[in-house]
Amino acid sequence: MSERLLLTPFGPKIAKVKMPEDLVKKLNDYIDKIIEDKKKSSELDIGDKLAGNVTEEFQLENNFVQDSGWLNFLGSETAAWIKNAESKKITKFNLIKTWVVRQYQTEYNPIHTHEGHISGVGYLKVPPTFGETVQKNKLNLNGTLSFVHGSRMFLCKGQYSIVPKVGDFYFFPAYLMHSVYPFNNTDDERRSVSFNARIDDEVFNSLGN
């Protein structure tokens, strides 16, 4: 019997990691305090600069990003992702910004890309259900994150959807198109945290960009 190999040389590589539970708690506690402080949440609001049609989007403060270990998590996991994916070592991790997205039913994030070299998204709160589809026999994408690359072809779907779970974090190239579907039948919050950053130009450009 001949040897069979499944090769995947094309398309962007996405990393999935688990956020430490204490970091998830620090982020949620910090975000809850900002939400309660209307003046502060207004000062940090960046909704007009982002693509989402959601309840609230605000930037995380630099002192929290440093002191909480959030910056260290993003930098170290980015380095591990690039090394594992391409055997490249980065020496720079320049955070552009990091922010929280608070989404409720019927809200959505249209297809878009990010600035910088790399981006990521992780989940801090997820409703127990995202509701049902109108037509019961249809694939339920409610509340999912969908990545889009190229177009559907033979042996290539062109789209990859993720069901969010608390603690899951995904790293991906900033150019990768993605969107978030709306959901229904719940008053609970879908809370995520994202970032944009730049790495060494030499590493970024050496990978064909």
N, C-alpha and C positions, 0 to 999 in steps of 0.2 A: 504494500500500500504506500502511495507517495506521500511525502510530508506536506502538510498544509499550514500556511501561516496567514494570519490576518494582519496586514500592514496598514498603518494609519499615518502616512507621511504628510497629509494635507490638512489644512484648517488650523485655527488657533487652539492652543492648549489651555484648558481651564483647570485651576486648582481648587479642590474642596478640602477645607480643614475644619476642625472643631474649635470654637472659641472656648477658653477656660470659663468655667461657671462663675468664678469670682469676677471676671472681667465683664461678663454679661450683666451681672448684678450691679457693678459700678456704673456701667453705661445707663442702665435703666433708672437707677437711683438719681444720677445726675440729670438725666432727661426729665424725669418727673419733677425735679426741683425747678428746672428751667420753665416747664409748662405752667407751674404754679405762679411764677414771677412774670406777669404780663409785660412789664417794662423790659425785662431781660430778653424774653422770647421775641419781642418785637425788634429789639436791637440786633439780635442774631438771625433774624428771618432772612432767608435768601431764596424764597419761593419764586420771586420774579426773575431769578437768574437760572432757574432749573426748569426741566421739561414737564414735571409732574402736575397733574390736575388733582391735587390732594389737599387734605385738611391743613397740613403744616409741614414745612421743611426749614430747619434752621441749622446753622453751623455750630460745631463744637468749639469751645474756647481753647486757646493754645495751652493755658496752664493745666486744664483738665487732661488734654491730649497727652501732655508730657508726664504729669504726675500719676495718672491712672495706669500707665503701662500700655495704653492704646497705641501710641506711636511705636513703641518697641515691638508690639505684636505685629503690626502692619509691616514694619521694616524687616523683621526676622523671617516672617512667613513669606514675604515677597522674595527674599534672597533664597530661601529653600525651594520655592516654586521654580525660579529661573534656573537654579543649579540642577534640579531634578529633571526639568523639561528640556534644557538645552546644554547642560554641562558648562554653563557660564557663571562666573562669579561677579556679583555687583559690588561696588564700593560706595555707591551713592544711593540714597533714598530721600528724595526731596518731596515732602508732602505739600501738595497744592492746597487742598482743603478736604475736610471730612465733615459729614453732615448726617442728620437723621431725617427720615421720611415717615410721617404719620399718615397712614391711609385707612379710610373707612369704606363701607359698602358703597357701591356705584362709582367710586373714584378710581383713577387709573393713571398710568404713566405711559405716554405714547412712545413709539419706537424712536430711539435716539442713540447718540454716542456720547463719550465723555472727552474732556481735555486731558492733555498729558500723555504719558506712555502707558501707564497701567491704572487699573481701577479695581474695585471690589465692592461686594455687598454682603452683609450678614444680617441675621434675623434675631431680634430681641423680644418681640411679642408676636404671636400668631393666633388668630381666632381658632376655636375648636372645629369650626366648619367654615368653608367658603361658599356654602349653598349649592343648590342643584342647577343643572342646565335647564333651559326652557324645554328643549326637546330631549327626553330622557335617554335616547340612544346615542347622543353626541358625546364626544370626548370632553371631559370636564377640565377646562383650563382656568377656572375661576381662581383669582389670587396668585397665579403662577408667574414666575419670571421666565420669559422666553428670549433666548439668544437667537439671532438670525445671522447667517453667514452664507453669502452666495445665493444660490437658488436651488430648488429641488431638482435633482437629476438622478440618473440610475445609480443606485447604491449610495446616494447622498440626499438626506432629507432637507438640509439647509436650515433646519430649526431644531433647537433643543430646549425643552421646557423643564423647569425645576419647581418642585413643590416645596415652599419654604418651611423650615423647621427651626425652632429656637436653638441657637448655638451654632448653626451651620454658617460658614463663611466661604464665599467664592471669589477667587482672584481671576481677572481676565484682562486681555489687552483693551486699552481705552477706546480703540477704534471699533470694537465689536458692537454691532447694533443689538439693542435689547429693548424690551418693553415689559410692563406689568399689567396683567389683565384685572379688570374690576371683579368684585365678588358681591354676594348678596346674602340675605337671610341671617344677618348677625349685626349686632351693634358694637362688636369688639374691634379693637385696633390691630392693624397689621403694621408693626413697627420694624423698620430696618435702618441700618447704618451703612453709609458708603464712603468712599474716598477716591481721590485722584492723586497721582504722584508721578514724578519723573525719576528715572534711574540713569545710570551712566549712558551717555550718548553712544559711546563706543560699543556697548553691549546691545543697546536698542537697535542701532544701525547695522550691526553685524548679523542680525537675525533677519535681514532682508527688508527693513523698513526705510 
